[in-house]
Amino acid sequence: MNAEIQSNQKNARIAIIGGGIAGATAALCLGELGLDVTLIEKGPTLVNGPPICHLHAGGNLYREIPVAECLTLLRESIDLLRLYPYAIDYRPTVVAVPQNDKGTPQDLIPRLKTLQAEYQRLIELDANNQVLGAPEQYFELFTLAQVEALKSREIVEKPSSLIEWMIPVAHHVDLTQLKFPIIMVQEYGVNLFRLAASAELALQKMPNCALFTNSKVDAVQSLTDSWQVDYQRDGKNCSENFDFLINAAGFRSGLVDDMLGFGRQRLVEFKAAYVTQWPGCSTIWPELIFFGDRGTPEGMAQFTPYPDGYFQLHGMTESITLFDNGLVESADNSAQPKLPNKFTDKIDKGWPVEEITSRSQSAIDHLSRFIPEFSSVATVSSKPLFGAQQIPGDNADLRAAGVSFVGQHYARCEIVKASSALNVADEIIHQLQRLGYLSQWKRGDRNFNITPTISEQEIADYAQSICIDREYPVSLASCNVRPKGL
Ligand SMILES: Cc1cc2nc3c(=O)[nH]c(=O)nc-3n(C[C@H](O)[C@H](O)[C@H](O)COP(=O)(O)OP(=O)(O)OC[C@H]3O[C@@H](n4cnc5c(N)ncnc54)[C@H](O)[C@@H]3O)c2cc1C
């Protein structure tokens, strides 16, 4: 950090409640600016809340959201990718419209062209934004004849072109189930465990950041000119005063709002994705998305690849990813939507084994409609990736959300997608600047000193240990890193 900025800073103390992607990224950005930050996280490691597996660089998994929201997701994803480069799984996504769906692939093309033009514009503004490949290859259409022709091509060990990525689709997907063209788009994956490792390793190196894991905030009070935060750290009761408070408690943000008497309308939704394995499958797959109407038996099916034949499956039906009464709203007397106990028990205590088996099997059946061989080879491999997320306001389809403030010294992080975390951090820094805690700062300037010094190897090693501690197959901590020269 620039010495001039440092010497002009007031010695403000900033507390962040919750070390999910929102709180951890805010801590990292504030920490890089030399601010005095205390991050208090209940769990043993950071980013341990609901899963994050898609970057959403363009929002192409959501037909129902407005173009403006897709453009925001594209811009935010590029920023997030540049901050956490070793947490990104560089593999494209195939988007397909099934024969029995009311939509057509042609409906999707105008939006893709708009996104492509925006990507081109972002690269013209800053060449370092070219992180999703060449803009002219942001997406590609494949006709039935083109995919059929790939059936005779051998699967490539390390695909390096969109055509090579498409070969496994030609070999394994039942093409009669799909409308054509199918679309391949540069929508990458995010590796949750690498994200957790990247943020935590960087924060550990910042002397101005206190990182308290295994620490739970029990009470918050507003004093005349500060916030009193009471928390338990490794079983001991602690109390400290702070000048600025950031509520990044994820789906439990409403509990912190309630402690302070701040009303807020929000939704909370519980969802799950299932971890399966195709034993012996060493193919490098793209992600596959088969569209379908949310909440119906044909709800969107998502086939998310990991190394060593592991696949994470989503099915937007109530017997797979969604749950009856899994979406709840806040009430007039509380900012915290109340999830039924059957969901909070899953989050706090774990899943009944029979439900893991039955829902994972439903997910396998749902995907096997399009990949018939999967039904006979797939096995259930671990507990699901699951959790609850908040959505500010009352629109359950909102995907690009940010931060809100109460007064000048209280910020509430309300992201729906991980990619919004950096925008939230920028908004908070802007507010800290208005308060005089920071003199010089230019929005979007991420000339960081510490975060880029963490090596891919350090991140990979720590991600593996986090993955093992959380009892998932260790392969889930690996991903295809950005090819050189891309
Ligand atoms: C099944 C599923 C799949 C998803 N897939 C994607 C995806 O592919 N891509 C994507 O971008 N998003 C995805 N999401 C959404 C994404 O997971 C969330 O939006 C995101 O994790 C929210 O981050 P957050 O930091 O705001 O909250 P969280 O990750 O929930 O973090 C909040 C943190 O606060 C801590 N905390 C809470 N209360 C306290 C307290 N009193 N004291 C101390 N700590 C506290 C919690 O332990 C937690 O670590 C998915 C969500 C689900 C449910």
The ligand as a Tripos MOL2 file, in Angstrom:
@<TRIPOS>MOLECULE
LIG
   53    58     1     0     0
SMALL
NO_CHARGES

@<TRIPOS>ATOM
      1 C1        -26.8300  -25.1200   -3.3330 C.3       1 LIG1
      2 C2        -26.2520  -23.7630   -3.5890 C.ar      1 LIG1
      3 C3        -25.4450  -23.5760   -4.7030 C.ar      1 LIG1
      4 C4        -24.9020  -22.3270   -4.9700 C.ar      1 LIG1
      5 N1        -24.0920  -22.1830   -6.0580 N.ar      1 LIG1
      6 C5        -23.5140  -20.9890   -6.3130 C.ar      1 LIG1
      7 C6        -22.6380  -20.8380   -7.4090 C.ar      1 LIG1
      8 O1        -22.3960  -21.7750   -8.1550 O.2       1 LIG1
      9 N2        -22.0770  -19.6120   -7.6120 N.ar      1 LIG1
     10 C7        -22.3210  -18.5490   -6.7960 C.ar      1 LIG1
     11 O2        -21.7820  -17.4730   -7.0360 O.2       1 LIG1
     12 N3        -23.1670  -18.6710   -5.7480 N.ar      1 LIG1
     13 C8        -23.7520  -19.8590   -5.4790 C.ar      1 LIG1
     14 N4        -24.5930  -19.9870   -4.4130 N.ar      1 LIG1
     15 C9        -24.8330  -18.8140   -3.5700 C.3       1 LIG1
     16 C10       -23.6460  -18.5540   -2.6580 C.3       1 LIG1
     17 O3        -23.2910  -19.7280   -1.9890 O.3       1 LIG1
     18 C11       -23.9800  -17.4980   -1.6100 C.3       1 LIG1
     19 O4        -24.6380  -16.4410   -2.1540 O.3       1 LIG1
     20 C12       -22.7050  -16.9790   -0.9500 C.3       1 LIG1
     21 O5        -22.0390  -18.0190   -0.3140 O.3       1 LIG1
     22 C13       -23.0320  -15.8990    0.0470 C.3       1 LIG1
     23 O6        -21.8310  -15.5130    0.6490 O.3       1 LIG1
     24 P1        -21.8470  -14.7140    2.0000 P.3       1 LIG1
     25 O7        -20.4300  -14.4640    2.3550 O.co2     1 LIG1
     26 O8        -22.7640  -13.5550    1.9070 O.co2     1 LIG1
     27 O9        -22.5450  -15.6840    3.0550 O.3       1 LIG1
     28 P2        -22.0370  -17.0610    3.6910 P.3       1 LIG1
     29 O10       -21.1900  -17.8180    2.7790 O.co2     1 LIG1
     30 O11       -23.2490  -17.7180    4.2380 O.co2     1 LIG1
     31 O12       -21.1030  -16.5720    4.8780 O.3       1 LIG1
     32 C14       -21.6100  -16.0720    6.0740 C.3       1 LIG1
     33 C15       -20.6410  -16.4680    7.1740 C.3       1 LIG1
     34 O13       -21.0450  -15.8510    8.3780 O.3       1 LIG1
     35 C16       -20.7770  -16.7350    9.4380 C.3       1 LIG1
     36 N5        -21.6250  -16.3160   10.5580 N.ar      1 LIG1
     37 C17       -22.9930  -16.2320   10.5910 C.ar      1 LIG1
     38 N6        -23.3930  -15.7960   11.7980 N.ar      1 LIG1
     39 C18       -22.2640  -15.5620   12.5220 C.ar      1 LIG1
     40 C19       -22.0280  -15.1050   13.8540 C.ar      1 LIG1
     41 N7        -23.0280  -14.7860   14.7020 N.pl3     1 LIG1
     42 N8        -20.7340  -15.0050   14.2850 N.ar      1 LIG1
     43 C20       -19.7020  -15.3380   13.4440 C.ar      1 LIG1
     44 N9        -19.8790  -15.7900   12.1920 N.ar      1 LIG1
     45 C21       -21.1360  -15.8930   11.7400 C.ar      1 LIG1
     46 C22       -21.1310  -18.0960    8.8750 C.3       1 LIG1
     47 O14       -20.4870  -19.1230    9.6000 O.3       1 LIG1
     48 C23       -20.6430  -17.9680    7.4490 C.3       1 LIG1
     49 O15       -19.3330  -18.4590    7.2840 O.3       1 LIG1
     50 C24       -25.1700  -21.2290   -4.1110 C.ar      1 LIG1
     51 C25       -25.9720  -21.4130   -2.9890 C.ar      1 LIG1
     52 C26       -26.5050  -22.6570   -2.7100 C.ar      1 LIG1
     53 C27       -27.3710  -22.8090   -1.4900 C.3       1 LIG1
@<TRIPOS>BOND
     1     1     2 1
     2     2     3 ar
     3     2    52 ar
     4     3     4 ar
     5     4     5 ar
     6     4    50 ar
     7     5     6 ar
     8     6     7 ar
     9     6    13 1
    10     7     8 2
    11     7     9 ar
    12     9    10 ar
    13    10    11 2
    14    10    12 ar
    15    12    13 ar
    16    13    14 ar
    17    14    15 1
    18    14    50 ar
    19    15    16 1
    20    16    17 1
    21    16    18 1
    22    18    19 1
    23    18    20 1
    24    20    21 1
    25    20    22 1
    26    22    23 1
    27    23    24 1
    28    24    25 2
    29    24    26 1
    30    24    27 1
    31    27    28 1
    32    28    29 2
    33    28    30 1
    34    28    31 1
    35    31    32 1
    36    32    33 1
    37    33    34 1
    38    33    48 1
    39    34    35 1
    40    35    36 1
    41    35    46 1
    42    36    37 ar
    43    36    45 ar
    44    37    38 ar
    45    38    39 ar
    46    39    40 ar
    47    39    45 ar
    48    40    41 1
    49    40    42 ar
    50    42    43 ar
    51    43    44 ar
    52    44    45 ar
    53    46    47 1
    54    46    48 1
    55    48    49 1
    56    50    51 ar
    57    51    52 ar
    58    52    53 1
@<TRIPOS>SUBSTRUCTURE
     1 LIG1         1 GROUP 0 **** ****
